[in-house]
């Protein structure tokens, strides 16, 4: 009855043990294959401080059960109502967030390698309905997966009826959670009011939704792969073309945020804000969670994580091969392969330095006309993400040369030039 494909020989598995019939069934089934698979079976119980005396009763039951079965147990007490209120979450959401923080912590500290939860086929059915009613995208139809990183659901394929039969046939004791009856909670309302009516009219609905979820999962994974291929990663930034089809664009935005560390802290409004950049001019920026920004730059959206501080490095100008941070600049009078910029070396002031651009810099473009360097770079359609990385030769606020881009009219070659220099970014 248990899905052994989720279990590896010699693993340590901790059961999320509430004391209800589902988790008690899961614990019993894992213990039944313990010797066969050389498993170490443990348990973890979380008291959510929601039901007062009844929650304490459940904890006592779980402690006695684990003691009788010789199962190592860890118990935790959390204040789910307070946490949910402080973080503007429903009680169900808040309790789940805290619970999974505990689960992930136990795995990180080595108490177990995986956490097994007692989700089953009916839970999956109700989850798909819940996601459907709240307007979920295709991913919501995939429901509860048997495997989610280190969280496994070994009885996910069993129906509630099969679990109840197993508990009855094996004479297993369990406790009833009164909050599971209260239909004020959305999940309970679906479980008690909606799902039974659907199953009464459509007896095969559990299996039908399973098929739907399998198809949705396959198509969702395929679309994710296409969205991933639409992203280009370069120098710590992620580029997304504005021409990406809408069906992939939203997914690509989410994948880009995930890659930059925004995995659960975003909302759909953030995706829409990024999409809105399509209608804005180049340079428009959207601030996303965890210091991530999305910037419209001509034909792309560029995602980056907290712009790095501008370099304060200054290197005196000299005719030589110069290492500037992770770039190499060659300044020479000798013959070198193109591309390079040609300029009059004698027109470079003696106090000039090699550095990155700064606020207030001015530039006299080739052919005449002085303007702020920022405005010149915008006119040249140099993307914002590249501007702060440009290397210049400057004296004070006057920029004489932008490496790899252009020389100032102030250092152009003329009939009186005797010191022709070439500069190239290697």
N, C-alpha and C positions, 0 to 999 in steps of 0.2 A: 504493500500500500504506500510505502514511502518512496520518494524519488531518490534513488541511490546515485543518480548521475550528478547530483549536487554535492555529494560527499566524497572526499578523498581519503584513502587509507591512512590511518594514523592521525587524522586531524582532531583538533579540540573544538567542539561545537558547544556554544552556550544557547540554551533555549530561552526565549523571551516568555517567561512563565507568569501569566496573570492569575492562574488558578481556575480559569474557566475551562469548559469542556474541550475547546479547541486546543489550547496550549497543553493541557494535561494529556490529551491524545497524542500530540506531537512528541512530548517528552517520553511517553510510553513506547511509541514506535521507534524513536532513536535508540532507546535503551535495548530494544529488541534486536537491533542490528549492531550494537556496540561491539560485541566480540568478533562478529564476522568481519567488520571493517577496522578493527582495532581503534575505535574512536574513544576519545575522552569526552564525556557528556557532562556539561555544567549547566547552571541556570542563573538567570538574572531576573529580579522582580523589581518593578518600579511602582512605588506608592505615589499617586498623583495628587494626593490631598484634596480630592474632589468629593468623596462620599463619607468623610468623617470616620465613624466607628466601623462602618462596613469595609472601608479601605484597610483599616487596621486588622479586621477579621481576615481579609484575603491574604494579607501578609503573613499572619500567623499560620493560616492553612498551608501556604506555600513553604514556609520554613519547616513545618512538621512533615510535609510530603517529601521534601528533599532529604531531610534527616532519615526518614524511613527507607528511602531508596538509595541512600549513601551518595547523594549528588551534591557537589560543591555549589553553594549558592552565594550570590552577592545581592544585597537589597539596597535600594535607594529611595529616598523620600524627596519629592520635589513639590514646589508650590505652583502647580499649573495654572490655577485661576489668577494668581498675581502676575505671573509671567505673561499670560495671554492678554490681560488688561493693559499692562505696561507697554506691550509691543503691538497693540491694536490687532490681535489675532483672535479667531474664534477659540473656544476652549479646546475643541478637537485639534485645531492646528497647533496651538501652543503646547499641548500635551505631547503631540507627535514630535515637534521640534526638540523639546527637552529629552524625550525618550531616546531619540536617535543620536543626540549628542552623547548620551550615556553609552549607547551601543558602540559608537565609533571610538569613544574613549577606552572602553574595555578591550577592543581589538588593538588599539594603538599601544596600550600598556602591556599587552601580551597575555591577558587573562584567557583569551580564546583567539582562534583564527577566523571564525565566522560566527555570526548570530543567526539563529534560526527562528523565524516568526511563523505563527500558525495560520497565515492567510490561506483561504481555500477557494474553491470554485465559485461559491456564492458571494464571497467577498469581492472577487474579481468582477462578477456580474453587476454587483451594486456599484462598484467603482466606475465601471464604464457608463452606467446610467447617470451617476453623479456628474461625471465629466461631460457627458452629453448635455445635461440640463443646464450646466453653467457655461455652455458655449465653447467647449474645448476644441482645439484643432485636432488634426489626425492623430497626433501623439497621444492624446487623451483616450483614444479608442484602443490603444495597446494595453491599457489596464495595468494589472499587477503582474509583473514579470517574476518567474520562479527564481531568477538570479539577478541581483542588483549589487554588483561589486562584492562586498563581503557579507551582504545580507541575503540569506537564502530562505526559500519557502518550500520545504520538502513535502508538504501536503497540499500544495496549491492545486493539484489536479483532482483532489477529492471534493465531493459535494458535502454540504452540511449534513445531509441525511446519512451519508456513508460514515461520517465522523460520529454522529449520534449512535449509529448502530454499533460501531467499534467500541465506544465507551460503555454502552449497555452490555454488550457481549463479554467484555472483560471486567465488568464490575468496577469501573474506575470512579473514584470520588472526585467531585469538583465543586466549585462555588459559583453562584449566580451573581452577575453584576447587575444591580437594579438600574444603573444608568443606561444599560442596553435596551431598556424598555421605554425610556422617556423619549417620545417622538419630537421633543423640542430640538433635539440634535438632528441635523439634516441626514446624516448617515442612517440613524435609527428610523427616521421617517420613510426613507427609501426601503429599508430592510423590512419594516413592519407593515407599511401601508401600500407601497407601490409594487415592490418585487413580487409579493405573493399573488397579487391580481394578475400581473403579467404571466407568471408561471402557471397560474390556473387556466388562463386562456391559451397560452402557448407553452405546453409542457416541455418542449425541446429547446426553450429559449436559452438555457444555460450553455448547451452545446453550440447553439447558433451563435451566441456572442463569443464563444471560444474561437469559432472559425473566423468571425469578423475580426477579432483581435489579432489572430495569426496573420491574416491578410494585411491588416493595418500596420502591423509590426514590420513585415517584409517591405511594404511600400514606403513606410516611414524611414527605414534604414537606407533604402535606395535613394530617396530624395535627400537625405542627410549627406550621402556620399557625393551627390551632384553639387550640393551647396558647399561642401568642404572643398571641392575642386574649383569652385568659383573664387576662392580666397587665395591671395598671394601674400606670403610672409617675407618681409625684407627688413633687415636692420631693426628687429624688435617691434616692427609695426605690421599691421595686417591691412591689406588693400582689398576693397570690394568694389567692383565696377558698377557704375550706375545703370549699365545696360543689362545687368543680371535680371532674369525673369522674376516677377513678383513672387511666384510660388516657391522660388529658391531664395529670394532676397531676405525674407524674414528669417528663414532658417539660418542663412549665412550670418546675419547679424547676431543671432543667439550663439552660434558656434564661435564667432569672433570674440564675443564677450566671455564665453566659457574659457577660451584659450588664454585670455588676459586675467583670469581669476574671478570673473563674475559668473558664478554658477547657480546660485539660488537667491540672490539678492535683487534680481531684476523683475520688472513687471512688463506686461504687454505694452504699456504706454511708452516704455523706453524704446521698444522696437519701432513703434509708430513715430517717435521723435526722430529716430535715425532715418526712417523712410522719408520724413518731411524735409530732410536736408536736400533731397532731390529738387525741391522747388526753390531752394535758397541759393544765393550767390556763393562763389568760391570763397573759402575762408570761414564760412559759418561753422559753428561748433556746438555739439550737444554734449553735456556732461552726464556721464553714466555712473552707476555705483562703483565704489572702490577705486575712485580716482581715474577711471577709464574715460577717455574722450573719443568722440567720433567727429571727424572734420571733413567737410565737403571741400575737395580740392579738384576742381575741373571735372574730369570724368570719373572720379573715384570717391568713395568714402574711405577715410583712413582712420583706423582704430589704433590708439596708443595708450599706454598706461603711464600716468603721471609724468609729464614732460620732464626730462632730465634737466638739471641745472645747466645753464649756459656755461661753457668753458671760460675760465679766467686766464687760461694759458696765453702767454705772449712770448714770442721768440724773435730776437732781433733779425732784421732783414740781412741776408748775406747771399752771395753767389755760391751755392753749395747744394748738397742733397740733405734735405731737412726732414726729420721725423716729427710730425705734428700729431700727437695722440696716436690714433691707429691708422694715420694716413702718411704717405711719403710724398714730398714735394721736391721736384728737381728744378733748380734755377741754374742756368748755364749759358755760356756764349758759344758753345760747341754745337755741331750738327746733331740733332736728335730726331727721332721719328715723330710725325704728327699723330694726334693733335697737340698743339701747344699754343700759347699766347706769346706774341712778340711785343716787346716794349723797350722804351729808352731807359736804361739803368741809371743814367746820370740825373734823371728827373725824379727819382725816388728820394725823398728827404732822408738825411742820415739817421734821424731818430725813428724811422719807420719800423713797424713790427709786423709779424705774421700772427694773426689771431682770427677768431670768429667774429661775426658781425655783432654790433651792439646798438642799443636804442640811441637815436640821434645821429647815426652815421649818415654822411652825405656822399653823393657820387655824381661826377660829371661824365655823362655817357659819351661814348665815342661819337664824335661829330658835333659835340657841344650840347649844353643844357644841363644845369645842375638841379638835382632833386634829392629828396630823402632816399636813402638806399632801399628802404622798405617799399616805397612806391615804385622804384625802378624794378625791383624783383617781381612785384605784382604785375607790372607791365610786361615783363619777360615771361610771365606765367610760370614762375618757379614755385612749386608747391610749398605750402607753409611748413610741412613736415621736413623739407629739405633746407629751408632758409637758414635755420639756426646752426646747421652743420656746414654751411659754406665757409671757406677759408678766404680771408682777405689780407691784402697788404695795405696798411693804413698808418697815418700819422695824425694823432689826435682823433678827430671825428671825420677826417677826410680820407676816403677810401680811394686808393690809386689802382687797385686791381682786384678783381674777384676771380679767384683761381678756378679755372675750368669754365668760366662764363664770359667775362669781358674785361678789357682794360679801360681805364679812364682816359678821356681825351687829354688829361694832364700829362700822360706819359706816352703819348703816341710817338711813333717814329716820324722824323722829318729830315729835311736836307742837312741839318746840322748834327744829326745823331752820329755819335762815334762809338757808343757802348750799347750795341744791340744785345738784349738778353731774351732768353726763352724760358718760359715757366710751364711746367707740366705736372699734373697730378698723376702719380704712378699708382 
